[in-house]
Amino acid sequence: ILYKKYLNTHQQNDFISAKNYFEKAIALDSLYGDPYAGLAELYDETRNASVIFDSLGRQDYSSFPDSLTHLKIRYARKAIRLQPESPFALTAMAWALYHADNGSVDSCFHYIKKAYQQAPDDPLNSFNVAATYVADFGLHKEAIPFLNQALQTDPLDPNLYCLLGESYANLGKDKDAHEAFHAAVDLSDGPINREITLLLWLI
């Protein structure tokens, strides 16, 4: 829950709380893979939150240190070694590979799809499939069923509505996009992952 909260708030105290619980879990059972995956995902989301956009809209992650990139990859690999079928570990490995080398789209999507196959009812897995469809393949129409599936389980996640709004906007469905973006704003108590897309679309 604390990890999911940090995904939405990007607040330092939420990061620290989630990190402490993952580390306590490792102290209790160092052979359990998911806490390592949790740490990898926390650092990956910290990277996402550190993005800076230049005047041309290009992304710059230079403020995220290489040492943390290596750390999250190490945690993700540890998680996969311990629990190769864990959806959480598979997801951590996917994003660790993707963000370490932006040419690893195929490897990333392999792990994303495998995580979804292991736990299709987990909204995070549905969201990740949709996010990959949108960001890497431009398949907005194909992303929408996965987002709607995720919303059936987690109707209060603003990130789901934000990506749904982006997909609708790219399909020319402005009314649906408007409703989804406003739902994202209404549900968010802080910055949301795709707030830049939202603001640009509203402008």
C-alpha positions as semicolon CSV with decimal commas, in nm:
position;residue;x (nm);y (nm);z (nm)
1;I;0,000;0,000;0,000
2;L;0,281;0,242;0,086
3;Y;0,457;0,161;-0,239
4;K;0,138;0,229;-0,435
5;K;0,094;0,554;-0,243
6;Y;0,442;0,669;-0,345
7;L;0,357;0,598;-0,709
8;N;0,088;0,864;-0,684
9;T;0,243;1,121;-0,450
10;H;0,621;1,107;-0,513
11;Q;0,657;1,240;-0,160
12;Q;0,985;1,169;0,019
13;N;0,816;1,049;0,338
14;D;0,612;0,793;0,138
15;F;0,931;0,671;-0,029
16;I;1,106;0,630;0,306
17;S;0,811;0,448;0,465
18;A;0,783;0,200;0,176
19;K;1,162;0,151;0,165
20;N;1,174;0,078;0,538
21;Y;0,904;-0,187;0,516
22;F;1,070;-0,360;0,220
23;E;1,401;-0,363;0,408
24;K;1,232;-0,503;0,719
25;A;1,081;-0,780;0,506
26;I;1,426;-0,867;0,371
27;A;1,564;-0,875;0,725
28;L;1,292;-1,122;0,820
29;D;1,337;-1,343;0,512
30;S;1,630;-1,268;0,282
31;L;1,520;-1,544;0,042
32;Y;1,183;-1,382;-0,037
33;G;1,210;-1,206;-0,373
34;D;0,926;-0,954;-0,370
35;P;1,082;-0,706;-0,122
36;Y;1,386;-0,680;-0,349
37;A;1,150;-0,618;-0,638
38;G;0,977;-0,353;-0,430
39;L;1,303;-0,169;-0,372
40;A;1,384;-0,187;-0,744
41;E;1,043;-0,044;-0,827
42;L;1,078;0,233;-0,569
43;Y;1,405;0,349;-0,721
44;D;1,262;0,318;-1,069
45;E;0,972;0,542;-0,976
46;T;1,217;0,788;-0,821
47;R;1,383;0,800;-1,161
48;N;1,047;0,866;-1,327
49;A;0,978;1,149;-1,084
50;S;1,316;1,309;-1,159
51;V;1,241;1,374;-1,526
52;I;1,301;1,723;-1,659
53;F;1,154;1,843;-1,989
54;D;1,343;2,090;-2,205
55;S;1,179;2,353;-2,425
56;L;1,129;2,096;-2,703
57;G;0,961;1,846;-2,472
58;R;1,261;1,611;-2,462
59;Q;1,309;1,412;-2,145
60;D;1,624;1,449;-1,936
61;Y;1,695;1,207;-1,651
62;S;2,050;1,326;-1,586
63;S;1,959;1,425;-1,230
64;F;1,907;1,056;-1,145
65;P;2,250;0,919;-1,045
66;D;2,400;0,615;-1,217
67;S;2,461;0,455;-0,878
68;L;2,085;0,428;-0,820
69;T;2,036;0,285;-1,169
70;H;2,284;0,009;-1,088
71;L;2,122;-0,045;-0,748
72;K;1,772;-0,095;-0,889
73;I;1,905;-0,339;-1,150
74;R;2,080;-0,536;-0,877
75;Y;1,762;-0,554;-0,671
76;A;1,556;-0,660;-0,973
77;R;1,799;-0,936;-1,065
78;K;1,802;-1,060;-0,706
79;A;1,421;-1,073;-0,707
80;I;1,413;-1,270;-1,033
81;R;1,672;-1,518;-0,910
82;L;1,473;-1,585;-0,594
83;Q;1,124;-1,585;-0,748
84;P;1,138;-1,617;-1,127
85;E;0,758;-1,648;-1,158
86;S;0,666;-1,360;-0,926
87;P;0,467;-1,093;-1,115
88;F;0,623;-0,822;-0,897
89;A;0,975;-0,948;-0,968
90;L;0,898;-0,978;-1,340
91;T;0,771;-0,620;-1,348
92;A;1,074;-0,489;-1,162
93;M;1,302;-0,666;-1,408
94;A;1,108;-0,526;-1,703
95;W;1,145;-0,162;-1,601
96;A;1,501;-0,206;-1,479
97;L;1,600;-0,333;-1,824
98;Y;1,395;-0,073;-2,007
99;H;1,535;0,225;-1,820
100;A;1,891;0,099;-1,821
101;D;1,882;0,063;-2,199
102;N;1,599;0,225;-2,393
103;G;1,660;-0,023;-2,673
104;S;1,535;-0,309;-2,454
105;V;1,168;-0,268;-2,549
106;D;1,128;-0,632;-2,654
107;S;1,291;-0,765;-2,337
108;C;1,083;-0,530;-2,124
109;F;0,757;-0,630;-2,292
110;H;0,845;-0,999;-2,251
111;Y;0,859;-0,956;-1,874
112;I;0,554;-0,726;-1,870
113;K;0,342;-0,981;-2,058
114;K;0,467;-1,265;-1,839
115;A;0,373;-1,072;-1,525
116;Y;0,025;-1,010;-1,668
117;Q;-0,014;-1,379;-1,754
118;Q;0,081;-1,473;-1,398
119;A;-0,164;-1,228;-1,239
120;P;-0,410;-1,074;-1,488
121;D;-0,636;-0,947;-1,209
122;D;-0,363;-0,723;-1,064
123;P;-0,437;-0,371;-1,194
124;L;-0,068;-0,283;-1,197
125;N;-0,001;-0,560;-1,450
126;S;-0,286;-0,442;-1,672
127;F;-0,159;-0,085;-1,647
128;N;0,194;-0,189;-1,745
129;V;0,070;-0,369;-2,057
130;A;-0,131;-0,060;-2,151
131;A;0,158;0,177;-2,078
132;T;0,389;-0,026;-2,302
133;Y;0,133;-0,033;-2,580
134;V;0,099;0,347;-2,560
135;A;0,457;0,456;-2,500
136;D;0,646;0,212;-2,720
137;F;0,406;0,099;-2,989
138;G;0,154;0,384;-3,016
139;L;-0,130;0,132;-2,984
140;H;-0,381;0,350;-2,798
141;K;-0,689;0,152;-2,899
142;E;-0,529;-0,173;-2,783
143;A;-0,437;-0,016;-2,447
144;I;-0,792;0,085;-2,351
145;P;-0,927;-0,266;-2,266
146;F;-0,635;-0,323;-2,029
147;L;-0,695;0,012;-1,860
148;N;-1,065;-0,059;-1,821
149;Q;-0,979;-0,399;-1,677
150;A;-0,748;-0,234;-1,424
151;L;-1,013;0,022;-1,331
152;Q;-1,259;-0,254;-1,245
153;T;-1,024;-0,359;-0,964
154;D;-0,874;-0,021;-0,875
155;P;-1,116;0,260;-0,968
156;L;-0,937;0,516;-0,750
157;D;-0,594;0,522;-0,916
158;P;-0,546;0,857;-1,094
159;N;-0,265;0,720;-1,311
160;L;-0,506;0,477;-1,477
161;Y;-0,739;0,761;-1,571
162;C;-0,451;0,975;-1,694
163;L;-0,328;0,707;-1,934
164;L;-0,685;0,635;-2,038
165;G;-0,731;1,004;-2,113
166;E;-0,415;1,010;-2,319
167;S;-0,532;0,710;-2,521
168;Y;-0,873;0,863;-2,585
169;A;-0,715;1,196;-2,682
170;N;-0,491;1,027;-2,936
171;L;-0,793;0,850;-3,082
172;G;-0,978;1,180;-3,121
173;K;-1,232;1,095;-2,850
174;D;-1,210;1,432;-2,679
175;K;-1,515;1,398;-2,455
176;D;-1,395;1,065;-2,314
177;A;-1,043;1,206;-2,274
178;H;-1,177;1,511;-2,089
179;E;-1,373;1,294;-1,846
180;A;-1,077;1,065;-1,782
181;F;-0,833;1,351;-1,723
182;H;-1,070;1,523;-1,482
183;A;-1,120;1,197;-1,293
184;A;-0,741;1,177;-1,259
185;V;-0,725;1,529;-1,115
186;D;-1,018;1,470;-0,880
187;L;-0,863;1,153;-0,738
188;S;-0,508;1,281;-0,702
189;D;-0,383;1,438;-0,379
190;G;-0,048;1,528;-0,534
191;P;0,152;1,513;-0,857
192;I;0,059;1,224;-1,083
193;N;0,289;1,037;-1,316
194;R;0,147;1,175;-1,637
195;E;0,072;1,529;-1,523
196;I;0,280;1,674;-1,807
197;T;0,065;1,497;-2,066
198;L;-0,248;1,615;-1,888
199;L;-0,140;1,979;-1,881
200;L;-0,031;1,980;-2,244
201;W;-0,360;1,823;-2,351
202;L;-0,567;2,075;-2,152
203;I;-0,368;2,364;-2,302
